[in-house]
Amino acid sequence: MLRQLEGSRAVAEAVAACRPEVVCAYPISPQTHIIEAVGALVKSGTLAPCEFVNVESEFAAMSVCIGAAAAGARTYTATASQGLLFMIEAVYNAAGLGLPTVMTVANRALGAPINIWNDHSDAMSVRDAGWVQLFAETNQEAADLHVQAFRLAEELSLPVMVNMDGFVLTHAFEAVDVPAQDAVDAFLPPYLPRQVLDPGDPVTIGAMVGPEAFEEVRYLGHLRQLQALDRIPEIASEFAEAFGRASGGLVRPYRSEDADTVVLSMGSLLGTVKEAVDVCRGRGTRVGAVGVTTFRPFPGHAVVDALASARRVVVVEKALSPGLGGVLATDVAAALSGTGVAVHDVVAGLGGRPVTEASLVQLLETAAAGELGRLTFLDLDRSLVDGELARMAAARRSGPTAENLLRDLRVVGGRWA
Amino acid sequence: MFQVRFHGRGGQGVVTAAELLSVAAFAEGRHAQAFPSFGSERTGAPVVSFCRIAEVAVRTREPVAAPDALVVQDVTLLYQVDLFRGLAADGYLLLNSARPASELGIGEILARLPSGRVATVPATELAMAHVGRPLPNAPLLGAFAALTGAVSLGAVQRALTGRFAGAVGTSNAAAAAEAYRLVRPAQEALVRAPSA
């Protein structure tokens, strides 16, 4: 049944329908509403049996998930931004040990400068940790991806991260059909662990592995990711059959079949991208879009197939690898190597800067005219940058950059004065 | 698509107002999207929230830059830079004030909006009378329904009682109804005599 509700609430209810037995999380904006709602469902007995473990940090939260998963429990956590950084050692451990926790990341920028708003820097910081990384376009997809994530994680013994844009999705009210309990029960079999701490059949988990077998353990982890590449579209199509709507999968094209210029993007940005594509199509410009739902494992073949007709691809992403450019764009360029398709990186929406339809339309028209550069920072305030560069050239002790820029903009205490 | 921007201060239910408007529109069969302009909100600080109402699914995620209606929950914000930024030439302006709009020192914006597009309602006083707390959002939603017709009063009231259980819900619904009654007659008079 469609209901108008907050994204965080929809995800909390979808997670509860998956019947996690242990939930452990530490609050951080913009994840807080999710975990408050899951906590309330545990407290009210709606989600039972389930233990909600209060801990002192994100590091502890992921460590508890690892322990609970090793004991054979279905486990869930959620975090964002600095919280993800604080748990990063345990994030790698969950994947390295092959324990199937599901984690929501309410995507948010990383400091410094401290910033609570949305971008994908946090997810990109753990790109190589060995987790499956899925990105939701809408709150409906965010809710649905969690159901698929538990199925995938437990089947392959791999942790899965469901990324949803912080605030933009987590705090947005829109219509969501939260997966119903009986349908989720039918879709998601009980967790049968490959490895479990069982006093009746004791094992240790977490051995030190030296040069004799470390590469092999890593290679097996890579194989599990490749298996996920096969299973993700299969699970998505089973989901579509069971729930009657398309969610998840590897990539999703939009008006790209005959497009010369294709925008490729991840997450909620795709909504505004589609509006921009429609505007350009209305003017006769042959553009399209491809949404990347699965970022890790990276669906290189699916990306190449989806871009079959394209002459150029514009990768618009909310992340930056300083000194390189786009992160997603780098993977896309590697996948397209040898095809002759030109790849343009566009870094956009960092730290919550709105990505507007008007800017995207202009970007697409520029790209379609063959006038877009290799790397673009969308809506960059050049005068602000030049002001700081001039200050740095004029005096050695030019002071802290962030404070200088805010002074130039006359922003006080996070607000315009 | 009908786009609404709410301006108020932290603690006045600015975000909740946008959410409830989206719930009311959804209940009437429309597509709706509401979200806050996020910040390190604290009591008293300026807060902005948005709501879009449409006949098709709302895909865009950008903040509302060109609203069809502006709701000002706190008139001390009226003199902020850019408060009216992007408001449509025939947009609606709803103000929380016990005084008429003509006394609020915003002659410039009043002069450029057509008649029947501006209303004030003493939302804080109505909230104090009905709910006992200075939360102007529920009466403003009632007045919004009266001013714009974008949603019905009944849908607003159901959104309020759906969100707040018991007496809190019914007293907010009553406050919304009184605000509706204060604003509606002037709008109906305009409909009867459109040339006036």
Boltz contact constraints between the chains, C-beta under 6 A:
constraints:
  - contact:
      token1: [A, 4]
      token2: [B, 22]
      max_distance: 6.0
  - contact:
      token1: [A, 4]
      token2: [B, 23]
      max_distance: 6.0
  - contact:
      token1: [A, 4]
      token2: [B, 26]
      max_distance: 6.0
  - contact:
      token1: [A, 167]
      token2: [B, 38]
      max_distance: 6.0
  - contact:
      token1: [A, 168]
      token2: [B, 61]
      max_distance: 6.0
  - contact:
      token1: [A, 171]
      token2: [B, 35]
      max_distance: 6.0
  - contact:
      token1: [A, 171]
      token2: [B, 36]
      max_distance: 6.0
  - contact:
      token1: [A, 172]
      token2: [B, 35]
      max_distance: 6.0
  - contact:
      token1: [A, 173]
      token2: [B, 19]
      max_distance: 6.0
  - contact:
      token1: [A, 173]
      token2: [B, 22]
      max_distance: 6.0
  - contact:
      token1: [A, 173]
      token2: [B, 34]
      max_distance: 6.0
  - contact:
      token1: [A, 174]
      token2: [B, 33]
      max_distance: 6.0
  - contact:
      token1: [A, 175]
      token2: [B, 26]
      max_distance: 6.0
  - contact:
      token1: [A, 268]
      token2: [B, 61]
      max_distance: 6.0
  - contact:
      token1: [A, 271]
      token2: [B, 59]
      max_distance: 6.0
  - contact:
      token1: [A, 271]
      token2: [B, 60]
      max_distance: 6.0
  - contact:
      token1: [A, 271]
      token2: [B, 61]
      max_distance: 6.0
  - contact:
      token1: [A, 272]
      token2: [B, 60]
      max_distance: 6.0
  - contact:
      token1: [A, 272]
      token2: [B, 61]
      max_distance: 6.0
  - contact:
      token1: [A, 272]
      token2: [B, 62]
      max_distance: 6.0
  - contact:
      token1: [A, 274]
      token2: [B, 59]
      max_distance: 6.0
  - contact:
      token1: [A, 275]
      token2: [B, 59]
      max_distance: 6.0
  - contact:
      token1: [A, 275]
      token2: [B, 60]
      max_distance: 6.0
  - contact:
      token1: [A, 354]
      token2: [B, 62]
      max_distance: 6.0
  - contact:
      token1: [A, 354]
      token2: [B, 63]
      max_distance: 6.0
  - contact:
      token1: [A, 356]
      token2: [B, 62]
      max_distance: 6.0
  - contact:
      token1: [A, 414]
      token2: [B, 40]
      max_distance: 6.0
